Amino acid sequence: MLVAAMLAAPLLAAPAPVSAEGLFDFFFGGMQQQQRPQREVPQGASSYADPFTGQQNAATPQYVPPTRSAAAGGSGPAFCVRSCDGKYFPLMRGLVSPAQMCQAFCPATATKVYFGSSIDGAYSQTGERYADSENAFAYRKALRSDCTCNGREPVGLAPVDLALDSSLKAGDVIATSDGLVAYTGIRVGNDQAADFTPVASYPGLTAQVRARLGEMKVAPVRAETVPADAPAPAEAVREAVPDVTVPKTQKPAKRAGLD
């Protein structure tokens, strides 16, 4: 299994709204407003319209959970929540479902995925609102040593297969335990696996970039030392980035002679 040597996990962040809009943002973002009494609505107007069927319904608004295909497809912003203390981090769209990605980053405890434009108004697939869950925002008061994602400490995530990194683009250079490789895309076939090529043989890099990359040395980082506030998974080096010149270490010349 290919794992990045400099693997960094998504942010187990303090609450911050996700500035993305989509189907779930449309439905769930206005859910609280729909449930509040409407004081200025004309008497002849319908109090509720079902956004899924388009039919008018004058009954009390009821929560309609997202469909299985919509949730699995990640059609809206999603959050992975650690059930034991409510700590969460945003999930990006990838090759696997949000639930699978959530469990991969946090295998040491129970987790649940919530969908919405912000964590405060996010709902699970069963209709539970994060703010109404048992341990919502409990981590703000205290972190428990027995409530972890990686089985070691409450502030870190578990390392995952590099193929789960949904931020990769063709040409991104990744530092792995086996050296620098370039992401070439998804391998055609039933497994739909990510494909990587050593930078020395990747044609998408210029000779100058390949030379600079050849000067770099990667110091492996143990997975248990990766903090939650590290950069996004498998930090990528794109061709436009390498502006810093890495000086070569000059080794003293060895004089030929008899021992």
Phi and psi in degrees as GROMACS dihedral restraints (atoms count N, CA, C in turn):
[ dihedral_restraints ]
;  ai    aj    ak    al  type     phi  dphi    fc
    3     4     5     6     1   -82.7    20    10
    4     5     6     7     1   117.6    20    10
    6     7     8     9     1  -126.0    20    10
    7     8     9    10     1   133.9    20    10
    9    10    11    12     1   -67.9    20    10
   10    11    12    13     1   137.3    20    10
   12    13    14    15     1   -70.3    20    10
   13    14    15    16     1   -34.6    20    10
   15    16    17    18     1  -101.9    20    10
   16    17    18    19     1    37.6    20    10
   18    19    20    21     1   -60.9    20    10
   19    20    21    22     1   130.7    20    10
   21    22    23    24     1  -124.4    20    10
   22    23    24    25     1   142.5    20    10
   24    25    26    27     1   -98.4    20    10
   25    26    27    28     1   159.8    20    10
   27    28    29    30     1   -59.6    20    10
   28    29    30    31     1   156.1    20    10
   30    31    32    33     1   -70.7    20    10
   31    32    33    34     1   123.0    20    10
   33    34    35    36     1   -84.4    20    10
   34    35    36    37     1    79.9    20    10
   36    37    38    39     1   -92.5    20    10
   37    38    39    40     1   163.3    20    10
   39    40    41    42     1   -70.7    20    10
   40    41    42    43     1   155.5    20    10
   42    43    44    45     1   -54.6    20    10
   43    44    45    46     1   128.9    20    10
   45    46    47    48     1  -151.5    20    10
   46    47    48    49     1   134.0    20    10
   48    49    50    51     1   -66.2    20    10
   49    50    51    52     1   144.5    20    10
   51    52    53    54     1   -91.7    20    10
   52    53    54    55     1   121.5    20    10
   54    55    56    57     1   -85.6    20    10
   55    56    57    58     1    67.1    20    10
   57    58    59    60     1  -139.3    20    10
   58    59    60    61     1   144.6    20    10
   60    61    62    63     1  -123.1    20    10
   61    62    63    64     1   145.5    20    10
   63    64    65    66     1  -168.0    20    10
   64    65    66    67     1  -160.1    20    10
   66    67    68    69     1   -63.1    20    10
   67    68    69    70     1   -44.5    20    10
   69    70    71    72     1   -69.1    20    10
   70    71    72    73     1   -34.3    20    10
   72    73    74    75     1   -63.2    20    10
   73    74    75    76     1   -37.6    20    10
   75    76    77    78     1   -66.5    20    10
   76    77    78    79     1   -44.4    20    10
   78    79    80    81     1   -77.9    20    10
   79    80    81    82     1   -48.6    20    10
   81    82    83    84     1   -88.5    20    10
   82    83    84    85     1   -26.1    20    10
   84    85    86    87     1   -63.9    20    10
   85    86    87    88     1   -32.2    20    10
   87    88    89    90     1  -101.4    20    10
   88    89    90    91     1     9.6    20    10
   90    91    92    93     1   -63.3    20    10
   91    92    93    94     1   -43.9    20    10
   93    94    95    96     1   -65.3    20    10
   94    95    96    97     1   -36.5    20    10
   96    97    98    99     1   -67.9    20    10
   97    98    99   100     1   -34.2    20    10
   99   100   101   102     1   -69.0    20    10
  100   101   102   103     1   -31.3    20    10
  102   103   104   105     1   -81.9    20    10
  103   104   105   106     1   -16.2    20    10
  105   106   107   108     1   -78.2    20    10
  106   107   108   109     1   150.3    20    10
  108   109   110   111     1   -60.7    20    10
  109   110   111   112     1   134.3    20    10
  111   112   113   114     1   -93.9    20    10
  112   113   114   115     1   109.4    20    10
  114   115   116   117     1   -85.6    20    10
  115   116   117   118     1   -28.4    20    10
  117   118   119   120     1  -108.3    20    10
  118   119   120   121     1    13.5    20    10
  120   121   122   123     1   -80.9    20    10
  121   122   123   124     1   130.7    20    10
  123   124   125   126     1   -57.2    20    10
  124   125   126   127     1   149.9    20    10
  126   127   128   129     1   -63.7    20    10
  127   128   129   130     1   -30.1    20    10
  129   130   131   132     1   -82.5    20    10
  130   131   132   133     1    -7.1    20    10
  132   133   134   135     1   -85.1    20    10
  133   134   135   136     1   149.1    20    10
  135   136   137   138     1   -72.9    20    10
  136   137   138   139     1   141.0    20    10
  138   139   140   141     1   -85.2    20    10
  139   140   141   142     1   -12.6    20    10
  141   142   143   144     1  -156.6    20    10
  142   143   144   145     1   135.5    20    10
  144   145   146   147     1  -124.5    20    10
  145   146   147   148     1   126.6    20    10
  147   148   149   150     1   -72.1    20    10
  148   149   150   151     1   113.1    20    10
  150   151   152   153     1   -71.1    20    10
  151   152   153   154     1   -15.3    20    10
  153   154   155   156     1   -86.9    20    10
  154   155   156   157     1   -36.9    20    10
  156   157   158   159     1  -106.4    20    10
  157   158   159   160     1   -19.0    20    10
  159   160   161   162     1    79.1    20    10
  160   161   162   163     1     4.0    20    10
  162   163   164   165     1   -90.0    20    10
  163   164   165   166     1   147.1    20    10
  165   166   167   168     1   -82.0    20    10
  166   167   168   169     1   141.0    20    10
  168   169   170   171     1  -142.8    20    10
  169   170   171   172     1   117.6    20    10
  171   172   173   174     1   -85.9    20    10
  172   173   174   175     1    -0.1    20    10
  174   175   176   177     1   -73.7    20    10
  175   176   177   178     1   174.0    20    10
  177   178   179   180     1   -64.2    20    10
  178   179   180   181     1   134.3    20    10
  180   181   182   183     1   -57.9    20    10
  181   182   183   184     1   135.5    20    10
  183   184   185   186     1  -118.9    20    10
  184   185   186   187     1   146.1    20    10
  186   187   188   189     1   -69.5    20    10
  187   188   189   190     1   132.1    20    10
  189   190   191   192     1  -111.8    20    10
  190   191   192   193     1   108.3    20    10
  192   193   194   195     1   -66.3    20    10
  193   194   195   196     1   153.7    20    10
  195   196   197   198     1   -65.3    20    10
  196   197   198   199     1   151.4    20    10
  198   199   200   201     1   -69.8    20    10
  199   200   201   202     1   159.3    20    10
  201   202   203   204     1   -60.5    20    10
  202   203   204   205     1   -41.2    20    10
  204   205   206   207     1   -67.4    20    10
  205   206   207   208     1   -37.0    20    10
  207   208   209   210     1   -67.4    20    10
  208   209   210   211     1   -42.7    20    10
  210   211   212   213     1   -67.6    20    10
  211   212   213   214     1   -43.4    20    10
  213   214   215   216     1   -68.8    20    10
  214   215   216   217     1   -30.5    20    10
  216   217   218   219     1   -81.1    20    10
  217   218   219   220     1    -7.4    20    10
  219   220   221   222     1    62.9    20    10
  220   221   222   223     1    45.7    20    10
  222   223   224   225     1   -78.3    20    10
  223   224   225   226     1    -1.6    20    10
  225   226   227   228     1  -146.4    20    10
  226   227   228   229     1   172.5    20    10
  228   229   230   231     1   -57.6    20    10
  229   230   231   232     1   139.0    20    10
  231   232   233   234     1  -133.1    20    10
  232   233   234   235     1   151.5    20    10
  234   235   236   237     1  -128.0    20    10
  235   236   237   238     1   136.8    20    10
  237   238   239   240     1   -94.6    20    10
  238   239   240   241     1   122.8    20    10
  240   241   242   243     1  -114.4    20    10
  241   242   243   244     1   130.4    20    10
  243   244   245   246     1   -83.0    20    10
  244   245   246   247     1   115.0    20    10
  246   247   248   249     1   -65.8    20    10
  247   248   249   250     1   -28.9    20    10
  249   250   251   252     1   -71.6    20    10
  250   251   252   253     1   -23.1    20    10
  252   253   254   255     1  -143.4    20    10
  253   254   255   256     1     4.0    20    10
  255   256   257   258     1    78.8    20    10
  256   257   258   259     1     3.1    20    10
  258   259   260   261     1   -68.8    20    10
  259   260   261   262     1   144.3    20    10
  261   262   263   264     1  -142.9    20    10
  262   263   264   265     1   165.6    20    10
  264   265   266   267     1  -151.2    20    10
  265   266   267   268     1   150.7    20    10
  267   268   269   270     1   -73.3    20    10
  268   269   270   271     1   149.0    20    10
  270   271   272   273     1  -109.3    20    10
  271   272   273   274     1   142.2    20    10
  273   274   275   276     1  -102.3    20    10
  274   275   276   277     1   154.5    20    10
  276   277   278   279     1   -67.6    20    10
  277   278   279   280     1   131.0    20    10
  279   280   281   282     1  -142.7    20    10
  280   281   282   283     1  -159.5    20    10
  282   283   284   285     1   -80.6    20    10
  283   284   285   286     1   -13.9    20    10
  285   286   287   288     1  -119.8    20    10
  286   287   288   289     1   171.7    20    10
  288   289   290   291     1   -72.2    20    10
  289   290   291   292     1   159.1    20    10
  291   292   293   294     1   -56.6    20    10
  292   293   294   295     1   -37.7    20    10
  294   295   296   297     1   -64.9    20    10
  295   296   297   298     1   -40.8    20    10
  297   298   299   300     1   -67.0    20    10
  298   299   300   301     1   -41.0    20    10
  300   301   302   303     1   -67.6    20    10
  301   302   303   304     1   -39.3    20    10
  303   304   305   306     1   -61.4    20    10
  304   305   306   307     1   -46.4    20    10
  306   307   308   309     1   -67.7    20    10
  307   308   309   310     1   -32.1    20    10
  309   310   311   312     1   -67.0    20    10
  310   311   312   313     1   -40.1    20    10
  312   313   314   315     1   -78.2    20    10
  313   314   315   316     1   -23.0    20    10
  315   316   317   318     1  -136.4    20    10
  316   317   318   319     1    67.6    20    10
  318   319   320   321     1   -82.2    20    10
  319   320   321   322     1   -12.8    20    10
  321   322   323   324     1   -85.0    20    10
  322   323   324   325     1    -3.2    20    10
  324   325   326   327     1  -152.4    20    10
  325   326   327   328     1   170.1    20    10
  327   328   329   330     1   -72.1    20    10
  328   329   330   331     1   139.6    20    10
  330   331   332   333     1  -133.0    20    10
  331   332   333   334     1   164.1    20    10
  333   334   335   336     1  -147.6    20    10
  334   335   336   337     1   144.7    20    10
  336   337   338   339     1   -99.7    20    10
  337   338   339   340     1   132.8    20    10
  339   340   341   342     1  -119.7    20    10
  340   341   342   343     1   144.0    20    10
  342   343   344   345     1  -115.3    20    10
  343   344   345   346     1   137.3    20    10
  345   346   347   348     1   162.5    20    10
  346   347   348   349     1   167.4    20    10
  348   349   350   351     1   -74.3    20    10
  349   350   351   352     1   -21.2    20    10
  351   352   353   354     1  -145.9    20    10
  352   353   354   355     1   158.1    20    10
  354   355   356   357     1   -66.9    20    10
  355   356   357   358     1   -30.9    20    10
  357   358   359   360     1   -63.3    20    10
  358   359   360   361     1   -34.7    20    10
  360   361   362   363     1  -108.6    20    10
  361   362   363   364     1    17.4    20    10
  363   364   365   366     1   -81.9    20    10
  364   365   366   367     1   143.7    20    10
  366   367   368   369     1  -120.2    20    10
  367   368   369   370     1   147.9    20    10
  369   370   371   372     1   -82.0    20    10
  370   371   372   373     1   173.2    20    10
  372   373   374   375     1   -67.0    20    10
  373   374   375   376     1   -23.5    20    10
  375   376   377   378     1   -86.5    20    10
  376   377   378   379     1    -2.9    20    10
  378   379   380   381     1   101.0    20    10
  379   380   381   382     1     0.7    20    10
  381   382   383   384     1   -79.4    20    10
  382   383   384   385     1   133.2    20    10
  384   385   386   387     1   -86.2    20    10
  385   386   387   388     1   137.8    20    10
  387   388   389   390     1   -56.4    20    10
  388   389   390   391     1   -44.3    20    10
  390   391   392   393     1   -61.4    20    10
  391   392   393   394     1   -21.0    20    10
  393   394   395   396     1   -97.6    20    10
  394   395   396   397     1    -1.6    20    10
  396   397   398   399     1   -71.5    20    10
  397   398   399   400     1   161.4    20    10
  399   400   401   402     1   -59.9    20    10
  400   401   402   403     1   -41.8    20    10
  402   403   404   405     1  -113.3    20    10
  403   404   405   406     1    30.8    20    10
  405   406   407   408     1   -58.6    20    10
  406   407   408   409     1   124.4    20    10
  408   409   410   411     1    60.0    20    10
  409   410   411   412     1    18.3    20    10
  411   412   413   414     1   -63.6    20    10
  412   413   414   415     1   -28.1    20    10
  414   415   416   417     1   -64.7    20    10
  415   416   417   418     1   -19.2    20    10
  417   418   419   420     1   -66.4    20    10
  418   419   420   421     1   -29.8    20    10
  420   421   422   423     1   -83.2    20    10
  421   422   423   424     1   -42.9    20    10
  423   424   425   426     1  -164.8    20    10
  424   425   426   427     1   149.8    20    10
  426   427   428   429     1  -103.4    20    10
  427   428   429   430     1   133.7    20    10
  429   430   431   432     1   -96.0    20    10
  430   431   432   433     1   138.6    20    10
  432   433   434   435     1   -67.6    20    10
  433   434   435   436     1   -23.5    20    10
  435   436   437   438     1   -94.1    20    10
  436   437   438   439     1     7.2    20    10
  438   439   440   441     1  -114.6    20    10
  439   440   441   442     1    91.2    20    10
  441   442   443   444     1  -133.0    20    10
  442   443   444   445     1   160.6    20    10
  444   445   446   447     1   -94.9    20    10
  445   446   447   448     1   -33.5    20    10
  447   448   449   450     1  -102.0    20    10
  448   449   450   451     1     0.8    20    10
  450   451   452   453     1    80.8    20    10
  451   452   453   454     1     5.6    20    10
  453   454   455   456     1  -122.6    20    10
  454   455   456   457     1   -48.2    20    10
  456   457   458   459     1  -147.9    20    10
  457   458   459   460     1   154.0    20    10
  459   460   461   462     1   -76.9    20    10
  460   461   462   463     1    -4.9    20    10
  462   463   464   465     1  -109.1    20    10
  463   464   465   466     1     7.7    20    10
  465   466   467   468     1  -123.7    20    10
  466   467   468   469     1   164.9    20    10
  468   469   470   471     1  -114.0    20    10
  469   470   471   472     1   165.8    20    10
  471   472   473   474     1   -83.1    20    10
  472   473   474   475     1   145.0    20    10
  474   475   476   477     1   -68.6    20    10
  475   476   477   478     1   147.4    20    10
  477   478   479   480     1  -126.6    20    10
  478   479   480   481     1   165.2    20    10
  480   481   482   483     1   -57.9    20    10
  481   482   483   484     1   134.2    20    10
  483   484   485   486     1   -58.2    20    10
  484   485   486   487     1   -26.7    20    10
  486   487   488   489     1   -65.7    20    10
  487   488   489   490     1   -17.0    20    10
  489   490   491   492     1   -81.7    20    10
  490   491   492   493     1    -9.3    20    10
  492   493   494   495     1   -71.8    20    10
  493   494   495   496     1   107.8    20    10
  495   496   497   498     1   -81.2    20    10
  496   497   498   499     1    -3.8    20    10
  498   499   500   501     1   -89.8    20    10
  499   500   501   502     1    -5.1    20    10
  501   502   503   504     1   -67.9    20    10
  502   503   504   505     1   141.1    20    10
  504   505   506   507     1  -128.1    20    10
  505   506   507   508     1   153.5    20    10
  507   508   509   510     1   -55.7    20    10
  508   509   510   511     1   129.0    20    10
  510   511   512   513     1    99.6    20    10
  511   512   513   514     1   -11.6    20    10
  513   514   515   516     1   -66.1    20    10
  514   515   516   517     1   137.3    20    10
  516   517   518   519     1  -101.4    20    10
  517   518   519   520     1   128.0    20    10
  519   520   521   522     1  -117.0    20    10
  520   521   522   523     1   136.7    20    10
  522   523   524   525     1   -91.5    20    10
  523   524   525   526     1   113.0    20    10
  525   526   527   528     1  -115.4    20    10
  526   527   528   529     1   173.6    20    10
  528   529   530   531     1   -66.3    20    10
  529   530   531   532     1   -17.8    20    10
  531   532   533   534     1   -97.9    20    10
  532   533   534   535     1     3.0    20    10
  534   535   536   537     1   118.5    20    10
  535   536   537   538     1  -173.1    20    10
  537   538   539   540     1   -83.0    20    10
  538   539   540   541     1   131.1    20    10
  540   541   542   543     1  -131.7    20    10
  541   542   543   544     1   157.1    20    10
  543   544   545   546     1  -110.5    20    10
  544   545   546   547     1   138.1    20    10
  546   547   548   549     1   -79.1    20    10
  547   548   549   550     1   124.8    20    10
  549   550   551   552     1  -108.2    20    10
  550   551   552   553     1    -2.7    20    10
  552   553   554   555     1   120.2    20    10
  553   554   555   556     1  -166.0    20    10
  555   556   557   558     1   -92.4    20    10
  556   557   558   559     1   127.8    20    10
  558   559   560   561     1   -68.6    20    10
  559   560   561   562     1   132.8    20    10
  561   562   563   564     1   -71.7    20    10
  562   563   564   565     1   132.9    20    10
  564   565   566   567     1   149.2    20    10
  565   566   567   568     1  -177.6    20    10
  567   568   569   570     1   -70.8    20    10
  568   569   570   571     1   -30.6    20    10
  570   571   572   573     1   -77.9    20    10
  571   572   573   574     1   -22.1    20    10
  573   574   575   576     1    51.5    20    10
  574   575   576   577     1    43.4    20    10
  576   577   578   579     1   -84.0    20    10
  577   578   579   580     1   155.5    20    10
  579   580   581   582     1   -73.3    20    10
  580   581   582   583     1   146.0    20    10
  582   583   584   585     1  -118.1    20    10
  583   584   585   586     1   134.8    20    10
  585   586   587   588     1  -129.3    20    10
  586   587   588   589     1   146.4    20    10
  588   589   590   591     1  -129.5    20    10
  589   590   591   592     1   136.0    20    10
  591   592   593   594     1   -54.7    20    10
  592   593   594   595     1   140.0    20    10
  594   595   596   597     1   -60.5    20    10
  595   596   597   598     1   -26.9    20    10
  597   598   599   600     1   -65.4    20    10
  598   599   600   601     1   -25.3    20    10
  600   601   602   603     1  -116.9    20    10
  601   602   603   604     1     9.6    20    10
  603   604   605   606     1   -85.1    20    10
  604   605   606   607     1   119.8    20    10
  606   607   608   609     1   -74.5    20    10
  607   608   609   610     1   -12.8    20    10
  609   610   611   612     1   -80.4    20    10
  610   611   612   613     1    -1.6    20    10
  612   613   614   615     1  -105.1    20    10
  613   614   615   616     1   142.4    20    10
  615   616   617   618     1   -74.5    20    10
  616   617   618   619     1   162.9    20    10
  618   619   620   621     1   -62.0    20    10
  619   620   621   622     1   -35.7    20    10
  621   622   623   624     1   -66.3    20    10
  622   623   624   625     1   -45.8    20    10
  624   625   626   627     1   -65.2    20    10
  625   626   627   628     1   -41.7    20    10
  627   628   629   630     1   -62.2    20    10
  628   629   630   631     1   -37.2    20    10
  630   631   632   633     1   -66.9    20    10
  631   632   633   634     1   -41.5    20    10
  633   634   635   636     1   -65.6    20    10
  634   635   636   637     1   -41.3    20    10
  636   637   638   639     1   -64.3    20    10
  637   638   639   640     1   -33.5    20    10
  639   640   641   642     1   -66.5    20    10
  640   641   642   643     1   -20.8    20    10
  642   643   644   645     1   -83.2    20    10
  643   644   645   646     1   -13.9    20    10
  645   646   647   648     1   -82.4    20    10
  646   647   648   649     1   145.3    20    10
  648   649   650   651     1  -123.0    20    10
  649   650   651   652     1   133.9    20    10
  651   652   653   654     1   -99.3    20    10
  652   653   654   655     1   124.2    20    10
  654   655   656   657     1   -93.2    20    10
  655   656   657   658     1   116.0    20    10
  657   658   659   660     1   -60.2    20    10
  658   659   660   661     1   142.4    20    10
  660   661   662   663     1  -117.3    20    10
  661   662   663   664     1   128.1    20    10
  663   664   665   666     1   -64.4    20    10
  664   665   666   667     1   141.8    20    10
  666   667   668   669     1   -60.8    20    10
  667   668   669   670     1   -34.9    20    10
  669   670   671   672     1   -73.0    20    10
  670   671   672   673     1   -11.9    20    10
  672   673   674   675     1   -94.7    20    10
  673   674   675   676     1    -2.1    20    10
  675   676   677   678     1   -75.3    20    10
  676   677   678   679     1   116.7    20    10
  678   679   680   681     1   -78.3    20    10
  679   680   681   682     1   163.5    20    10
  681   682   683   684     1   -73.2    20    10
  682   683   684   685     1   -21.1    20    10
  684   685   686   687     1   -94.8    20    10
  685   686   687   688     1    21.0    20    10
  687   688   689   690     1   -76.5    20    10
  688   689   690   691     1   170.3    20    10
  690   691   692   693     1   -63.5    20    10
  691   692   693   694     1  -178.5    20    10
  693   694   695   696     1   -62.5    20    10
  694   695   696   697     1   161.8    20    10
  696   697   698   699     1   -55.3    20    10
  697   698   699   700     1   139.7    20    10
  699   700   701   702     1    49.0    20    10
  700   701   702   703     1    70.3    20    10
  702   703   704   705     1   -49.6    20    10
  703   704   705   706     1   123.7    20    10
  705   706   707   708     1   -99.2    20    10
  706   707   708   709     1   147.1    20    10
  708   709   710   711     1  -113.4    20    10
  709   710   711   712     1   110.1    20    10
  711   712   713   714     1   -90.3    20    10
  712   713   714   715     1   162.4    20    10
  714   715   716   717     1   -61.7    20    10
  715   716   717   718     1   -31.3    20    10
  717   718   719   720     1   -77.3    20    10
  718   719   720   721     1   -11.4    20    10
  720   721   722   723     1   -82.2    20    10
  721   722   723   724     1   -43.0    20    10
  723   724   725   726     1   -65.4    20    10
  724   725   726   727     1    84.1    20    10
  726   727   728   729     1  -101.5    20    10
  727   728   729   730     1   -13.1    20    10
  729   730   731   732     1   -90.4    20    10
  730   731   732   733     1   128.9    20    10
  732   733   734   735     1   -86.5    20    10
  733   734   735   736     1   123.6    20    10
  735   736   737   738     1   -94.2    20    10
  736   737   738   739     1   111.7    20    10
  738   739   740   741     1   -66.8    20    10
  739   740   741   742     1   140.8    20    10
  741   742   743   744     1   -79.4    20    10
  742   743   744   745     1   144.9    20    10
  744   745   746   747     1   -82.3    20    10
  745   746   747   748     1   119.2    20    10
  747   748   749   750     1   -81.3    20    10
  748   749   750   751     1   119.8    20    10
  750   751   752   753     1   -92.9    20    10
  751   752   753   754     1   140.2    20    10
  753   754   755   756     1   -63.6    20    10
  754   755   756   757     1   139.5    20    10
  756   757   758   759     1   -67.9    20    10
  757   758   759   760     1   143.8    20    10
  759   760   761   762     1   -99.7    20    10
  760   761   762   763     1   122.6    20    10
  762   763   764   765     1   -84.0    20    10
  763   764   765   766     1   132.6    20    10
  765   766   767   768     1   -72.6    20    10
  766   767   768   769     1   142.0    20    10
  768   769   770   771     1  -176.6    20    10
  769   770   771   772     1   175.8    20    10
  771   772   773   774     1   -91.9    20    10
  772   773   774   775     1   138.8    20    10
